[in-house]
Amino acid sequence: MVRNIIKKAYATLVYAFLYLPIFFLILYSFNDSKYSGKWNGFTFKWYKVLFEDKSIISAVYNTFAVAILAACIATIIGTITAISIYKMSPRMKNIFMNVTYLPVMNPDIVIGISLLALFGMMRCKLGFMTLLLAHVTFNIPYVILSVLPKLYQLNPFLEEAALDLGATPLQAFSKVILPEIMPGVITGFLLAFTLSLDDFMVSFFTTGSGVSTLSIKVYSMTKLGVSPKINALSTILFIGVLILFILLQKREENTN
């Protein structure tokens, strides 16, 4: 009895520590005062100011454009790479898996500086394309690591059975293999999208003038003090992610 109370109290403290900052962020997005430490009354003006700020809207657009494109490209490349690794010999598989783990384990600052050096050596003008290529690069390993477990769960004779029944290799992949590994592909896409959306360090080193993501925009604003309109933007993003999570959870429940 006492042990259960301690467990519940510990879990409550952990979740309170995680979600209290988000609660206050949402609360002060409706604060009439510019300063978070003082409550002057309830207002929606920061949401109005947010939608009137063209630089923030542009940063949001760039952030989502890069995140969606990078996640799609990385998912396609990562899925094909995962299938290739799965069909390799054990020795080659170990080599490629170790190479795949390296970008995941490397600090973001190392990836950012190395990509900056590469773009500089290739004399690429920093901008939207270099930012997109950078995000695709660091997302691919996460997609590979999401898809591979689903491939290992497959019946090894499933593809051969489809081919024996008259399917072409492309039909065997699209109609038999792909539906079986689709949960891993979707997980890889969502993980790549989230990591791209959240990234600051790699974006900071690989973007050019005039192309700013949300994380870079917020960082630049902290030098003069973060405006409550950033609280409003964070609230909208949090609610959006929460709705997406609920919809995915409902879809999973309906599928089961």
WOLINMO-V761461 format. One record per run of one state. SS is the DSSP state (@ for helix, = for strand, . for the rest). FROM is the first residue (numbers start at 1). TO is the last residue. Records with the same first field share a line. If there is no record, write none. Layout:
SS: FROM-TO  FROM-TO
This chain:
.: 1-1  29-30  32-41  43-44  53-53  87-89  106-107  122-127  153-157  165-168  199-200  207-213  222-227  256-256
@: 2-28  45-52  54-86  90-105  108-121  128-152  158-164  169-198  201-206  214-221  228-255
=: 31-31  42-42
